[in-house]
């Protein structure tokens, strides 16, 4: 039995990944370290809370003493690092928290791993050979695109918000531990995730929640900001492949090849809701769409070229946006109707 540390496992992507990982692999014990800030919710992990190979620890990735304790107590043999402050609007209001968690927290984790696993630079302790540190990042580190082109792994970093700058910094820390110390690292940069268990503040849950309450559906600016949308379970499968089969020191971009603008997203969700849960007055939910003042530094377009992970690791997204969004809307209808 091999123990793996997953940070931020009660957040959106982590809480989809943990049950997937426990079900797929019988030879792993999963230790989940999460501070349970507003974005983390143990209700997301109800299905595994009593699992014999699962352990939850509430704590901060910046707490070096705690991280060292976890590595020693559970003899951690791998890290998949999800934990991060991730909401752009919040980073504009309070950037210091993002630097602390995303930069200092990542440094603490990888430095403890280095001290635990390695005798000296480029030489692993015999019992820890093969231990890997996998850092989950975002396409936002690359900045913004024009009307054409895609982010590739060799695209220069050009972060435009305190959030993306903090993630870019954490990526560079992980890169430095590979090149300076010879650590076995992987970085994956993903496009916008959607699906079950996402925090209410994010775009798709916000659209669904407001629609079901017959409240205005807020869309920034002109609604033409474009994102590449990736169904969360497809992302989990890509992380799994990169962690187990990716080449040490490499970065892999995981994207859904589903570019959609925000206005299209809102309209599509309204169409699905019109069919699944019609308004009592017979009107379309689309009439609730309202444009609001754009946020500062709002990147116009992101899109990822996933060719590398598709070719090298044989990853493929199982969902396109139109199939994934129906599953997502149904999940949120159940969630919000239950309240």
C-alpha positions, 0 to 999 in steps of 0.5 A: 500500500502506497500513501499519496498526499492530495492537497485541496481534495475537498475543493471542486476538482480535488473532490471529483478526483479523490473518489475517482482515484480510490475507485480505480486504484486499490494499492493507494491510501489517499491522505487529503490535506485541506484547510476547508476555506470557503471553497472546500466542503467535506460534503463533496466527499461524503461518498468516501468519508468512511473509505478504509484507504482514505484519511482527511486532515484539516490544515494549511499547506503553508504549515511546514510542521504539519506537512512534515508530520504528514510526510512522516506519519503516512510515509508519503510516496507522491503528491498531487497538489490541487490546493490553491486560491483560484477566484480571479475576482477575489485575487483583485480584492485580496492578492496577498492571500493568493501569494501566501497560499499559491506561492508559499504553500507550494514551496512548503510542500515541494521543499518538504518532499525534497527533504523527505525523498532525496539524499542530495540533489539528483539522488533519491533515497533508495526507498523513495525512488520514483516518488513524484510531485504533481502540481495542478495549474491553469491556462491563465498563466499564459495570459490572453489570446487574440482571435486565433491561436492556442496555448501550448506548453512552450507558450511564454508566461504572461499572467494578467491577474494576481491569481494567475501571477501567483499560479505562474510563480508556483509553476516556476518553483516546481520547475526550479526543483526539477532543474536544480535538485533533480526532483521528479515533477509534473506540471499540468495546466488545464482550461476552465473546468465545469461539472459537479461540485463546483463552488457557487461563485463560479460562472456555470453554478452562478448562471444555474442558481440565479436562473432557478431563483428567477434572479438576473443572470449576470454576464460580464461586459459583452459576454464575448469572453471565450474559454476552453471548457473541460469536463471535470472528470475528463480533467481527472483522467488526464491528471491520472495519466500525467501522474503515472505516465508523464515524463519527469520535468514535463508540462502537459496542457489539458484542454477540452477543445470546447471554445465557447463564449460566456453568452453562449454558455448562459444561453445553452444553460437556459435552453436546458433549464427551459426543457428540464425545469420550465419557469412557471410563467412560461417565459424562457430563462434567457430573459433573465440574462443581464450584462454587468460591468466588466471586471478589471484585467478580464482576459478575452480568450483562453484556449489550450492545445492538448496535442502533447498529452493526446499524442504522448499519453493517449488522453482523450476528453470523453465529453464535449461541452454539449454532453457535459453541460447537460450532466452538469445542469442536472446535478445542480438542479438536484443540489439547489432543489434539495435546499 
